[in-house]
Amino acid sequence: MGAGVIARFGHAPAILQTPGLVLASVYDPSQESLAEFARTHPGVEVETFQDRNAFFASGISAVSVCSSAPAHLSNVREAAAHGLPVLCEKPLAMTDADIAAMIGLMEGAHLPLVAAFCYRFAPVAQSIKHLVDAGAIGAVRSMRLIYNWNLHGKYSYENGERHENPYRVGRMLEGGPMVDCGVHQIDLARWWTGSEITDYTAHAAWVDEEFEAPSHMWLHMDHDNGCHTAVEMSFAYTHTAKEPISMFTYDIIGTDGILHYDREGWKFEMRNGTETVRMPGSSEKNFVGMYHAWARALRTGDFSGLPNGRDGMVATRTARTATEECIARHRSAHKLGKP
Ligand SMILES: NC(=O)c1ccc[n+]([C@@H]2O[C@H](COP(=O)([O-])OP(=O)(O)OC[C@H]3O[C@@H](n4cnc5c(N)ncnc54)[C@H](O)[C@@H]3O)[C@@H](O)[C@H]2O)c1
Protein backbone atom coordinates (compact mmCIF):
# COMPACT_ATOMS: atom_id res chain seq x y z
CA MET A 1 0.00 0.00 0.00
CA GLY A 2 1.60 3.22 -1.24
CA ALA A 3 3.59 3.37 -4.49
CA GLY A 4 5.86 6.31 -3.68
CA VAL A 5 9.64 6.63 -3.64
CA ILE A 6 10.40 4.05 -0.95
CA ALA A 7 7.98 1.50 -2.41
CA ARG A 8 9.52 1.91 -5.87
CA PHE A 9 13.18 1.87 -4.88
CA GLY A 10 13.21 -0.10 -1.60
CA HIS A 11 10.27 -2.43 -1.07
CA ALA A 12 9.20 -3.58 -4.54
CA PRO A 13 12.72 -4.51 -5.76
CA ALA A 14 13.31 -6.38 -2.48
CA ILE A 15 10.02 -8.34 -2.74
CA LEU A 16 10.92 -9.26 -6.31
CA GLN A 17 14.29 -10.60 -5.06
CA THR A 18 12.84 -12.67 -2.19
CA PRO A 19 12.13 -16.37 -2.79
CA GLY A 20 8.67 -17.25 -1.47
CA LEU A 21 7.22 -13.76 -1.98
CA VAL A 22 5.27 -12.58 -5.02
CA LEU A 23 4.60 -8.91 -5.68
CA ALA A 24 0.92 -9.37 -6.51
CA SER A 25 -0.94 -6.07 -6.04
CA VAL A 26 -0.13 -2.41 -5.52
CA TYR A 27 -2.61 0.12 -4.08
CA ASP A 28 -2.22 3.90 -4.21
CA PRO A 29 -4.96 6.55 -4.35
CA SER A 30 -2.80 8.53 -6.76
CA GLN A 31 -2.93 7.53 -10.43
CA GLU A 32 0.30 9.46 -10.92
CA SER A 33 2.12 7.29 -8.35
CA LEU A 34 0.76 4.10 -9.92
CA ALA A 35 1.86 5.27 -13.37
CA GLU A 36 5.33 6.06 -12.02
CA PHE A 37 5.41 2.63 -10.38
CA ALA A 38 4.59 0.96 -13.72
CA ARG A 39 7.19 3.08 -15.51
CA THR A 40 9.93 2.11 -13.04
CA HIS A 41 9.01 -1.61 -13.09
CA PRO A 42 8.84 -2.48 -16.78
CA GLY A 43 7.94 -6.10 -17.44
CA VAL A 44 6.85 -6.77 -13.85
CA GLU A 45 3.43 -8.43 -13.76
CA VAL A 46 1.56 -6.76 -10.95
CA GLU A 47 -2.04 -5.57 -10.56
CA THR A 48 -2.42 -1.90 -9.59
CA PHE A 49 -5.43 -0.48 -7.75
CA GLN A 50 -6.83 2.93 -6.86
CA ASP A 51 -9.78 1.18 -5.22
CA ARG A 52 -9.07 -0.16 -1.73
CA ASN A 53 -11.83 -2.80 -1.76
CA ALA A 54 -10.62 -4.21 -5.06
CA PHE A 55 -7.04 -4.29 -3.71
CA PHE A 56 -8.07 -6.27 -0.61
CA ALA A 57 -10.18 -8.61 -2.76
CA SER A 58 -7.23 -9.37 -5.06
CA GLY A 59 -6.09 -12.50 -3.20
CA ILE A 60 -3.13 -11.04 -1.29
CA SER A 61 -1.77 -12.78 1.84
CA ALA A 62 0.33 -10.02 3.50
CA VAL A 63 0.66 -6.24 3.21
CA SER A 64 3.60 -3.82 3.16
CA VAL A 65 2.45 -0.37 4.24
CA CYS A 66 4.65 2.13 2.38
CA SER A 67 2.26 5.09 2.24
CA SER A 68 3.01 8.48 3.71
CA ALA A 69 3.01 8.29 7.52
CA PRO A 70 -0.41 9.89 8.23
CA ALA A 71 -2.05 7.08 6.21
CA HIS A 72 -0.30 4.19 8.04
CA LEU A 73 -2.91 3.63 10.76
CA SER A 74 -5.93 3.43 8.44
CA ASN A 75 -4.05 1.05 6.15
CA VAL A 76 -3.04 -1.22 9.03
CA ARG A 77 -6.62 -1.10 10.35
CA GLU A 78 -7.93 -2.45 7.05
CA ALA A 79 -5.20 -5.05 6.72
CA ALA A 80 -6.05 -6.30 10.24
CA ALA A 81 -9.75 -6.41 9.35
CA HIS A 82 -8.83 -8.61 6.37
CA GLY A 83 -6.67 -10.92 8.52
CA LEU A 84 -3.37 -9.95 6.86
CA PRO A 85 0.11 -9.74 8.48
CA VAL A 86 1.70 -6.29 8.07
CA LEU A 87 5.15 -4.84 7.59
CA CYS A 88 4.82 -1.08 8.15
CA GLU A 89 7.23 1.73 7.28
CA LYS A 90 8.50 4.05 9.98
CA PRO A 91 7.31 6.18 11.66
CA LEU A 92 4.54 3.68 12.43
CA ALA A 93 2.07 6.52 13.01
CA MET A 94 1.94 10.21 13.85
CA THR A 95 1.16 9.89 17.58
CA ASP A 96 1.76 7.48 20.43
CA ALA A 97 -1.99 6.89 20.71
CA ASP A 98 -2.20 5.95 17.02
CA ILE A 99 0.73 3.54 17.32
CA ALA A 100 -0.85 1.97 20.41
CA ALA A 101 -4.10 1.62 18.45
CA MET A 102 -2.20 0.01 15.57
CA ILE A 103 -0.51 -2.50 17.90
CA GLY A 104 -3.87 -3.22 19.59
CA LEU A 105 -5.60 -3.84 16.26
CA MET A 106 -2.95 -6.32 15.11
CA GLU A 107 -2.71 -8.10 18.49
CA GLY A 108 -6.51 -8.24 18.70
CA ALA A 109 -6.57 -9.99 15.33
CA HIS A 110 -3.63 -12.29 16.38
CA LEU A 111 -1.56 -10.97 13.49
CA PRO A 112 2.17 -10.08 13.42
CA LEU A 113 3.15 -6.43 12.94
CA VAL A 114 6.72 -5.78 11.78
CA ALA A 115 8.28 -2.30 11.94
CA ALA A 116 10.31 -1.78 8.75
CA PHE A 117 13.62 -0.90 10.40
CA CYS A 118 15.69 -1.82 7.35
CA TYR A 119 18.96 -0.56 8.94
CA ARG A 120 19.00 -3.60 11.25
CA PHE A 121 19.47 -5.89 8.24
CA ALA A 122 22.49 -4.11 6.72
CA PRO A 123 25.59 -6.35 6.81
CA VAL A 124 27.48 -3.79 8.94
CA ALA A 125 24.62 -3.55 11.49
CA GLN A 126 24.35 -7.35 11.65
CA SER A 127 28.12 -7.66 12.20
CA ILE A 128 28.01 -5.06 14.98
CA LYS A 129 25.22 -7.04 16.68
CA HIS A 130 27.20 -10.31 16.47
CA LEU A 131 30.48 -8.72 17.64
CA VAL A 132 28.82 -6.89 20.55
CA ASP A 133 26.93 -10.04 21.62
CA ALA A 134 30.19 -12.05 21.43
CA GLY A 135 31.93 -9.52 23.73
CA ALA A 136 34.52 -8.65 21.06
CA ILE A 137 34.91 -5.08 22.40
CA GLY A 138 34.03 -5.85 26.02
CA ALA A 139 30.92 -4.23 27.46
CA VAL A 140 29.52 -1.42 25.31
CA ARG A 141 29.60 1.82 27.31
CA SER A 142 29.14 4.58 24.72
CA MET A 143 27.81 4.94 21.18
CA ARG A 144 27.87 7.89 18.80
CA LEU A 145 25.63 7.56 15.73
CA ILE A 146 25.73 10.38 13.19
CA TYR A 147 23.77 11.07 10.01
CA ASN A 148 24.16 14.58 8.63
CA TRP A 149 22.86 15.20 5.08
CA ASN A 150 20.80 17.55 2.95
CA LEU A 151 17.74 15.33 2.24
CA HIS A 152 18.20 15.83 -1.51
CA GLY A 153 18.81 19.58 -1.17
CA LYS A 154 16.72 22.59 -0.22
CA TYR A 155 15.95 23.46 -3.86
CA SER A 156 15.05 21.59 -7.01
CA TYR A 157 15.18 23.17 -10.48
CA GLU A 158 12.58 22.86 -13.23
CA ASN A 159 12.92 24.68 -16.57
CA GLY A 160 15.60 26.87 -15.02
CA GLU A 161 13.28 27.89 -12.15
CA ARG A 162 14.17 27.27 -8.53
CA HIS A 163 11.60 25.55 -6.29
CA GLU A 164 11.67 24.41 -2.68
CA ASN A 165 12.29 20.64 -2.91
CA PRO A 166 8.83 19.14 -2.15
CA TYR A 167 10.28 15.83 -0.90
CA ARG A 168 12.37 17.63 1.70
CA VAL A 169 9.46 19.89 2.70
CA GLY A 170 7.25 16.83 3.33
CA ARG A 171 9.88 15.24 5.59
CA MET A 172 10.38 18.46 7.55
CA LEU A 173 6.62 18.79 8.03
CA GLU A 174 6.39 15.17 9.27
CA GLY A 175 8.76 16.03 12.16
CA GLY A 176 12.25 16.64 10.79
CA PRO A 177 15.47 14.61 10.95
CA MET A 178 15.11 12.82 14.31
CA VAL A 179 11.55 11.63 13.64
CA ASP A 180 12.18 10.78 10.02
CA CYS A 181 15.67 9.22 10.07
CA GLY A 182 16.76 9.17 13.73
CA VAL A 183 14.22 6.45 14.56
CA HIS A 184 16.55 3.99 12.80
CA GLN A 185 19.50 4.98 15.02
CA ILE A 186 17.34 4.87 18.18
CA ASP A 187 16.22 1.38 17.18
CA LEU A 188 19.80 0.26 16.48
CA ALA A 189 20.96 1.55 19.88
CA ARG A 190 18.27 -0.48 21.70
CA TRP A 191 18.86 -3.56 19.56
CA TRP A 192 22.69 -3.57 19.66
CA THR A 193 22.81 -3.09 23.45
CA GLY A 194 19.73 -5.24 24.17
CA SER A 195 18.97 -2.47 26.63
CA GLU A 196 16.02 -0.10 27.10
CA ILE A 197 16.27 3.70 27.13
CA THR A 198 15.72 5.00 30.64
CA ASP A 199 16.27 8.72 30.12
CA TYR A 200 17.10 11.19 27.37
CA THR A 201 17.83 14.86 26.70
CA ALA A 202 17.83 16.61 23.34
CA HIS A 203 19.13 19.80 21.80
CA ALA A 204 18.41 21.27 18.39
CA ALA A 205 19.33 23.96 15.91
CA TRP A 206 17.32 25.68 13.18
CA VAL A 207 19.93 25.90 10.40
CA ASP A 208 16.98 26.02 8.01
CA GLU A 209 14.70 28.47 9.81
CA GLU A 210 11.58 27.93 7.72
CA PHE A 211 10.10 24.96 9.55
CA GLU A 212 8.65 24.34 12.97
CA ALA A 213 10.81 21.20 13.29
CA PRO A 214 14.53 21.71 13.88
CA SER A 215 16.72 20.84 10.90
CA HIS A 216 19.66 19.66 13.06
CA MET A 217 19.29 17.69 16.28
CA TRP A 218 21.25 15.91 19.01
CA LEU A 219 19.74 13.24 21.24
CA HIS A 220 21.52 11.84 24.32
CA MET A 221 20.05 8.60 25.65
CA ASP A 222 20.89 6.61 28.80
CA HIS A 223 20.25 2.86 28.68
CA ASP A 224 19.25 0.66 31.58
CA ASN A 225 22.58 -1.22 31.41
CA GLY A 226 24.51 2.02 32.03
CA CYS A 227 25.44 2.62 28.37
CA HIS A 228 25.04 6.05 26.78
CA THR A 229 24.11 6.75 23.13
CA ALA A 230 24.43 10.10 21.34
CA VAL A 231 22.58 10.49 18.03
CA GLU A 232 23.21 13.47 15.73
CA MET A 233 20.86 14.01 12.78
CA SER A 234 20.70 16.80 10.23
CA PHE A 235 18.66 17.59 7.12
CA ALA A 236 20.50 20.89 6.69
CA TYR A 237 24.07 19.73 6.24
CA THR A 238 25.09 21.28 2.89
CA HIS A 239 21.38 21.71 2.05
CA THR A 240 22.14 24.81 -0.05
CA ALA A 241 25.61 23.77 -1.21
CA LYS A 242 26.49 23.39 -4.88
CA GLU A 243 28.44 20.26 -3.99
CA PRO A 244 26.71 18.58 -1.04
CA ILE A 245 28.35 15.94 1.14
CA SER A 246 27.03 13.57 3.81
CA MET A 247 28.39 12.28 7.07
CA PHE A 248 27.24 8.84 8.22
CA THR A 249 29.14 7.09 11.01
CA TYR A 250 28.70 4.62 13.86
CA ASP A 251 31.13 4.56 16.79
CA ILE A 252 30.59 1.80 19.34
CA ILE A 253 32.90 2.16 22.32
CA GLY A 254 33.39 -0.78 24.67
CA THR A 255 35.50 -1.55 27.73
CA ASP A 256 37.95 -3.46 25.47
CA GLY A 257 37.82 -1.77 22.09
CA ILE A 258 35.83 0.09 19.49
CA LEU A 259 33.84 -0.54 16.33
CA HIS A 260 33.95 2.24 13.74
CA TYR A 261 31.85 2.49 10.55
CA ASP A 262 32.10 5.30 8.02
CA ARG A 263 29.62 4.86 5.18
CA GLU A 264 31.16 7.58 3.00
CA GLY A 265 34.61 5.99 3.23
CA TRP A 266 33.13 2.45 2.98
CA LYS A 267 35.16 1.77 6.11
CA PHE A 268 34.32 -0.67 8.91
CA GLU A 269 36.85 -1.76 11.52
CA MET A 270 37.28 -3.16 15.00
CA ARG A 271 40.17 -2.35 17.32
CA ASN A 272 40.41 -4.32 20.55
CA GLY A 273 43.07 -5.56 22.99
CA THR A 274 44.26 -8.34 20.70
CA GLU A 275 43.76 -7.18 17.12
CA THR A 276 42.68 -4.62 14.55
CA VAL A 277 40.26 -6.08 12.03
CA ARG A 278 39.25 -4.28 8.83
CA MET A 279 35.91 -5.59 7.56
CA PRO A 280 33.97 -4.94 4.35
CA GLY A 281 31.80 -1.81 4.35
CA SER A 282 28.15 -1.89 3.30
CA SER A 283 25.20 0.39 2.75
CA GLU A 284 23.39 1.39 5.95
CA LYS A 285 20.09 -0.09 4.68
CA ASN A 286 19.10 -3.54 3.47
CA PHE A 287 15.56 -3.97 2.17
CA VAL A 288 16.36 -7.35 0.61
CA GLY A 289 17.64 -8.70 3.93
CA MET A 290 14.54 -7.36 5.68
CA TYR A 291 12.21 -9.10 3.21
CA HIS A 292 14.17 -12.35 3.41
CA ALA A 293 13.73 -12.25 7.19
CA TRP A 294 10.01 -11.39 6.89
CA ALA A 295 9.42 -14.19 4.35
CA ARG A 296 11.15 -16.65 6.71
CA ALA A 297 9.00 -15.47 9.62
CA LEU A 298 5.79 -15.68 7.57
CA ARG A 299 6.74 -19.26 6.65
CA THR A 300 7.78 -20.44 10.13
CA GLY A 301 5.55 -18.25 12.31
CA ASP A 302 8.63 -17.20 14.32
CA PHE A 303 8.84 -13.39 14.32
CA SER A 304 11.15 -13.17 17.33
CA GLY A 305 14.17 -11.74 15.46
CA LEU A 306 12.21 -8.98 13.72
CA PRO A 307 11.54 -5.41 14.90
CA ASN A 308 7.96 -5.31 16.18
CA GLY A 309 5.29 -2.72 16.87
CA ARG A 310 6.70 -1.92 20.31
CA ASP A 311 10.17 -1.28 18.82
CA GLY A 312 8.49 1.09 16.37
CA MET A 313 6.60 2.76 19.18
CA VAL A 314 9.60 3.35 21.45
CA ALA A 315 11.74 4.75 18.63
CA THR A 316 8.99 7.03 17.31
CA ARG A 317 7.93 8.20 20.77
CA THR A 318 11.51 9.02 21.77
CA ALA A 319 12.23 10.89 18.53
CA ARG A 320 8.94 12.79 18.53
CA THR A 321 8.86 13.82 22.20
CA ALA A 322 12.53 14.84 22.03
CA THR A 323 11.78 16.97 18.96
CA GLU A 324 8.70 18.52 20.58
CA GLU A 325 10.66 19.37 23.74
CA CYS A 326 13.32 21.13 21.64
CA ILE A 327 10.64 23.11 19.76
CA ALA A 328 8.91 24.18 22.99
CA ARG A 329 12.21 25.27 24.59
CA HIS A 330 13.26 27.16 21.45
CA ARG A 331 9.93 28.99 21.25
CA SER A 332 9.90 30.01 24.87
CA ALA A 333 13.60 31.02 24.93
CA HIS A 334 13.24 33.16 21.81
CA LYS A 335 9.65 34.26 22.47
CA LEU A 336 8.60 32.83 19.13
CA GLY A 337 5.07 32.25 17.90
CA LYS A 338 4.12 29.16 15.96
CA PRO A 339 5.72 29.39 12.48
N1 LIG B 1 13.09 3.06 5.69
C1 LIG B 1 13.60 4.09 5.04
O1 LIG B 1 14.79 4.17 4.89
C2 LIG B 1 12.66 5.13 4.49
C3 LIG B 1 13.13 6.05 3.55
C4 LIG B 1 12.22 6.98 3.04
C5 LIG B 1 10.90 6.99 3.46
N2 LIG B 1 10.48 6.08 4.41
C6 LIG B 1 9.09 6.09 4.92
O2 LIG B 1 8.25 5.48 3.91
C7 LIG B 1 6.98 6.13 3.89
C8 LIG B 1 6.72 6.64 2.47
O3 LIG B 1 7.76 7.51 2.09
P1 LIG B 1 8.05 7.88 0.56
O4 LIG B 1 9.38 8.51 0.56
O5 LIG B 1 7.84 6.71 -0.33
O6 LIG B 1 6.92 8.98 0.32
P2 LIG B 1 6.23 9.40 -1.04
O7 LIG B 1 5.58 10.70 -0.77
O8 LIG B 1 7.18 9.30 -2.19
O9 LIG B 1 5.11 8.28 -1.28
C9 LIG B 1 3.97 8.14 -0.48
C10 LIG B 1 2.89 7.47 -1.33
O10 LIG B 1 1.79 7.17 -0.48
C11 LIG B 1 0.63 7.39 -1.25
N3 LIG B 1 -0.53 7.48 -0.36
C12 LIG B 1 -1.12 8.57 0.18
N4 LIG B 1 -2.19 8.19 0.92
C13 LIG B 1 -2.25 6.84 0.85
C14 LIG B 1 -3.11 5.88 1.42
N5 LIG B 1 -4.13 6.23 2.19
N6 LIG B 1 -2.87 4.57 1.15
C15 LIG B 1 -1.83 4.20 0.36
N7 LIG B 1 -1.00 5.09 -0.21
C16 LIG B 1 -1.19 6.39 0.04
C17 LIG B 1 0.93 8.65 -2.02
O11 LIG B 1 0.04 8.82 -3.13
C18 LIG B 1 2.35 8.37 -2.45
O12 LIG B 1 2.39 7.67 -3.68
C19 LIG B 1 7.04 7.23 4.97
O13 LIG B 1 6.50 6.72 6.17
C20 LIG B 1 8.54 7.48 5.14
O14 LIG B 1 8.88 7.96 6.42
C21 LIG B 1 11.34 5.16 4.90
The ligand as an ORCA input file, in Angstrom:
! r2SCAN-3c Opt
* xyz 0 1
  N      13.087      3.061      5.693
  C      13.599      4.090      5.044
  O      14.793      4.171      4.893
  C      12.661      5.127      4.490
  C      13.125      6.054      3.551
  C      12.219      6.982      3.041
  C      10.897      6.988      3.464
  N      10.484      6.082      4.406
  C       9.093      6.085      4.916
  O       8.253      5.483      3.913
  C       6.981      6.126      3.893
  C       6.719      6.644      2.467
  O       7.764      7.507      2.088
  P       8.052      7.880      0.563
  O       9.379      8.514      0.559
  O       7.837      6.713     -0.325
  O       6.924      8.983      0.323
  P       6.228      9.401     -1.041
  O       5.575     10.703     -0.767
  O       7.177      9.304     -2.193
  O       5.113      8.280     -1.275
  C       3.973      8.139     -0.480
  C       2.894      7.470     -1.330
  O       1.791      7.170     -0.479
  C       0.629      7.388     -1.248
  N      -0.534      7.477     -0.361
  C      -1.116      8.572      0.176
  N      -2.185      8.193      0.921
  C      -2.246      6.841      0.850
  C      -3.113      5.875      1.421
  N      -4.133      6.226      2.192
  N      -2.867      4.574      1.153
  C      -1.833      4.201      0.356
  N      -0.996      5.085     -0.211
  C      -1.195      6.388      0.039
  C       0.935      8.654     -2.024
  O       0.037      8.822     -3.126
  C       2.352      8.371     -2.455
  O       2.388      7.675     -3.677
  C       7.037      7.227      4.972
  O       6.499      6.722      6.166
  C       8.537      7.477      5.138
  O       8.876      7.961      6.421
  C      11.339      5.159      4.902
*
